[in-house]
Amino acid sequence: MSREMSNRIAYLVACVGAFAERYGLSNQNAYLYLHQYKGTDFLRDYYDIEHTFSIEEAVEDLTMICQRNGGAIA
């Protein structure tokens, strides 16, 4: 596995964990929610930009993206 792929995976795991903590979810439920409402797609597609921001900003972005795609967590 390349170093970039390892970095992307680590970033995704950190974002899912921070999202779970913010909203009182298990990591598994946070991942399922983010997957269902396109949050994981957003992190994958915009990793190059998004990883330059803080994890807290990423959680805010994920919240907004998921809401736009039908998610109810606010």
Residue pairs with C-beta under 8 A, 6 or more apart in sequence:
7 51
8 44
8 47
11 43
11 47
11 51
12 40
12 43
12 44
14 55
15 43
15 55
15 58
15 59
15 62
16 27
16 30
16 31
16 34
17 27
17 30
18 55
18 56
18 58
18 59
19 25
19 30
19 33
19 34
19 39
19 59
19 62
19 63
20 26
20 27
20 29
20 30
22 59
23 30
23 73
25 33
31 40
33 39
33 66
33 71
33 73
34 40
34 43
34 62
34 66
36 71
37 65
37 66
37 67
37 69
37 70
37 71
38 65
38 66
38 69
39 62
39 65
39 66
39 71
42 50
42 61
42 62
42 65
43 50
43 58
43 62
50 58
50 61
51 58
53 61
63 71
63 73
63 74
66 73
67 73
67 74
